[in-house]
Amino acid sequence: MTIRKVGVIDIGKSNAKVAVVDLDSRTEIAVRKQQNFVVQEGKYPHFDIDKIMDFALRALRELNAEIPLDAISVTTHGASAALVAEDGGLALPVLDYEFAGPDQLKAEYEKLRPTFTESFTPRLPGGLNLGAQIFWLSRCFPEDFARTRWILPYPQYWSFRLTGVAAGEITSLGCHTDLWDFTTDLYSSLVMKEGWLDKPPAVRPASDVLGVTLPEITEALGLKRPLPVYSGIHDSNA
């Protein structure tokens, strides 16, 4: 099948957008937008995943009715990951990376994090180092963290929601995370030390088709057939 019209789910920190991109003209030809809010209640400030999902599905359905889509792709902000349980739900909410909570364990974390020569990652505050987020969550909520089957970069979490296929991707894993060793092109020493190596899935290129829309997603979008869904990419690197 020739792909000409792609529905792109674009999740930024302040706004979520779904656009139809015409690959012939390389332009957005239709757009839906919604403001994002951080939920302050609960264990810690986190992103409203259900609200974003409802918006994305509604926008894709509306846009597909106007301009039939050939494929779906995803791009999101960095510094976020989803801890996904065996049943596909979240083991813990997706933490707001501006939350200062991870700094509570700053001294302990800095003893474990990779050197700059390994990760090419500067030390950043709050949850901007994704490794610091995951470390804090594992220490503060050990029972919930133990339910984690997959640690998914944020773009690949949304591709997972659409296809059921788990994957990692280098532009997100290499985005000041402390999780990637650029000298070996493998997961970093932090991942090894913390025993997380069984949680990240295989790394796939952003251009890979992970799979097609799940039956329930295909129905929710009003599609005549399942659509291919690409792995997705970190927005700044895109």
N, C-alpha and C positions, 0 to 999 in steps of 0.2 A: 504493500500500500504506500502510495506517495503521500508524505506528510507536508501539508501546506499551512494549516491553521492549528496552532498550539495554544491550549489553555495553560497559562502560567499562574500558579499560586505563589504570590510574593508576600512574605510575612516579614515586615519590619517591626522595630520596637514600638513605634507609635501608631502605625497603621498596617492593616492587612489589605492586600489588593489581589484581585484576580483579573488578568488581562488576556485578551486574545491577540496573539502575535502572528502576523502574516509573514511567513518565511520568505516569500518572494520579494516583498517590499521592505522587510526587516523593520516593520513598524507595528505599534500597538493600534489595533483597529476598533477595540471596544474594551471598556474597563468598568469594574465595580470596586468600590472602596468601603472600608469600615475602620473606625478608630479602634485601637487596641487599648485595653485597660489592664493594669496589674491588680490582681485580687490580693487584698491585704489580710483577709481572714485566713484562719487555718494555721498550719505548722510554720509557714513563712510566706513572704510575698512571692506570688507565682503567676504564670500566664494562664489566662482563661482558655484552656484548650478546647473545651466543648463549644464555647461561643465562636472561636475561630473556625472550628470544623463546620459548624452549622452555616456560618457565612460562606465558607469556601464551596460547600456543596450547593447551596442556594444560588450563588453567583455562577458557578459552572453550569448548573441546569438552565438558568436564564440565558446565559450567553450561548450555550449550545443550541438552544431553541432558535436563536437569531442567526448564528453562524456555526454550522456543524463543525465540531472539533475532530481533529485527526489524532491528537495525542495530548498528554498532560505532562507538565514539568513543574518543578518546585525550586524556589530560591528563598532563603531566609537569612536573617541576621545571624551572626556567629555568637560565640560564648554561651551557647545553650545546648543541652542534650536532654533526651527523654530516657528515663529509667523504666523500661518496659518489662512487665511481669510475664510469666509463662502464658497467661490467658490473653495477652495482647493489651491489657489495660495498663495504666501507669502504676508502678510500685510506689512512686512519690510524685508530687506535683512538680512541674517544670519550673525551677527556681528562677526568679528575676535576677539577672546577673549584676544589677546595680545594688542589690541587697548586700549590706556589709557583714552579714553573719559569718561568712567564711573567714573573715579576718580574726575571729575569735580563736582560731587554731593556727594563726599565722606562723608562730615560731615552730610548732610541730611540723607543719607542712613544709616549711622552707628547708628542713633537714632532709626531706625525702624527694623534693622536686628535682628534675634533671638540671644539669648545668646548661647555660645558654649555648655552649658549643654542641650540645646534643640536640636540644629542642628548638633552638633559635627563638626562644620565647622569653621576653622580658617579664619581670615580676610586676603584676598589675593588681590593683586593689579589688576588694569585694570578690565577686564571682567572675571577673573578666578572664582569669585563668580557669578554664573549664576543669582542669585537674583539681584546683582548690575547691571548686563547687562539689565535685564528686567526693573528694576526701572529707569535706565537712558533713555532707549528707550521710556518708558511711559511718562516721563517728557519732553523729547526733541522733540518727534514726536507724540503728543497726538492724532491727527486726524488719523494717520496711525495705531497707537496702538489700537484705538477704533474699528478698523475693525477686530481685532484678534478674531477668534472663538476658536482656539486651541493653547495652548502653548505645543509644543511637544519636548521632549528630542531628541537630534540629531539622535540616532539610530532609534527611533520610527518614526521620520519624514520620513526616507527613507523607512521604512516598510509601512508607510501611502501612500507614492508615489506609491508603488507597489500594494497595496490592497484597498486603500480607507478607511481603518479602523484606527481610531485614538486610541492611547493607551499611557499610561505612563509606566515607568519601574524603579524599585527601585535602580539598580546599577547606573543609570544616575541621578535620582532625589537625590540620597544620595551622589553624587560626589561633595563635597565642594560647594554646590549650595545655601545654606540658605533656601531652599524651603521645606525641609522635617524635621518633628519633630520625632526624634528617640525615644522619650519617649512615644509617642502615636501611632506611625506608621501611621500618617496622615500628610497632608500638614501643613506647619509651620505657626506660628503667622504672619510672613511677608505676606504670601499669603492671610491670613484673613484680615489683616489691609489694604492691598492695593486693596481688592475687586477682587482678581484674581481667586477665588475659582471655578468659573464657566468655566474657561478657560482650566485647565488641564483635560484631559480625565481620565477614570478609569485606575487604575494601574493594569498591567498584568505581570505575570512572564516572564522572558526572554525566557523560554522554551515553552510558549504558541504559538500555531498557530493562528495568528490574522485573517487570511483568505487566499484566493487564489489570484493569480495574476489577476488584472483587465483585461477585454477583450482586451483593447488596448495594455497593457503590454504583455499579452500572444501572441498577434500577432507580436508585435515588437521583441520579443525574438524567434520567429519562433517555438513556442511550439505546440505540438500536443494536449495538454490539459493544463488547468490552473495548476499551481504548488502551493503547500502550502508555505506560508511565515511566518516565526517565528518573534516574537516580537522584538528581538534584544537586544544587551547588550553593556554597556560601556567597551571599550577595556581593560583598566587597571584592571578592576574588572573581566573580562573574564578569 
